[in-house]
Amino acid sequence: MNARPALSPEPDGSRFHDALMRHGLRLERTAPPEILQINLGKYCNQACRHCHVDAGPKRPERMAPATAERILVLLERSPFIHTVDITGGAPELNASFRLLTKTARALGREVIDRSNLTVLCEPGQEDTAEFLARHGVRIVASLPCYTAENVERQRGEGVFTRSLEALRRLNSLGYGAGDGLVLDLVYNPLGPSLPPAPETLEPRYREELGRLGVRFDHLLVMTNLPIHRFRHALVREGRLETYEALLESHFNPATVAHLMCRTTLSVSWDGKLYDCDFHQMTETPLPGGEDLWSIDDFGMIGPRPIALRRHCFGCTAGRGSSCGGTLA
């Protein structure tokens, strides 16, 4: 196996700061967080080539039960958090996934499961789809294309077939019918390019997947950020500088007001806190350096500046990108 190429540290946020200043903009929190995004670790049944988490079957990083329990204590003290967004890796494979889900729902919070779909076909996960439906969990599922060739190019052999199996199972439980159980799909480009507009791409997804007996609610379109595995691929191919320049040249000031870091707080598998999941993966801490054990509730992460890095251009390029899809 070829060793990964050596990478210099990712540039700081000075270029992004300058872009904000040119438009008279600031990036900061103005209120306590409304969305708590919990990353349960890097363990995953897949190893996708675009993965910004660098997740895979051999990764040992997993949230411990004590960390999950601390999150729930703080969540109960933080009624302004209306949504708990659970991600990974494959979050369903973590032993605390169901406890977090059930307790958050019992506290009246919306719960999102960011699923790679194929995990629902794994041994030991036979009842996971039913569990999600029973608790009214919104599913945001990664499916980077509607063709087998493109999906498997990015995610591995057999992934498209297993993804369809999982989608049909979710449909059979009522997901994607438009009457309560929400199933959203996520598209991201195969390579270093900006994604198309969702209103252009979503009808094609509906048409192609409809022929395969699959329905869904919305298509979320996301930009690949040049961090971790995708960054390594860009370096190997000699395209990192070109892609970073593409993102920077397409900076859209209209996206800044809607960036997820303004309203979301990211929690890592080991209990550290970050402005977003991308900052978590590049170990860019909150400006205050807090973690789960240094706060009494999530309201203590109140108004303050947001840490800036060059990869922030990925969220502000073109129509923008976040865990909720396009921004402008």
Secondary structure, DSSP 8 states (H G I E B T S, - for coil): -----------BSHHHHHHHHHTT---EE-SS-SEEEEE-BSB-S---TT-SS--BTT---B--HHHHHHHHHHHHT-TT--EEEEESSSGGGSTTHHHHHHHHHHTT-EEEEEE-SGGGGSTT-TTHHHHHHHTT-EEEEE---SSHHHHHHHH-TTHHHHHHHHHHHHHHTTTTSSSS--EEEEE--SSSS----HHHHHHHHHHHHHHTT---SEEEE----SSHHHHHHHHHTT-HHHHHHHHHHTB-GGGGGG-GGGTEEEE-TTSBEESSHHHHHTT---TT--BTTS-SSGGGS-SEE---BGGGHHHHBTT--BTTB---
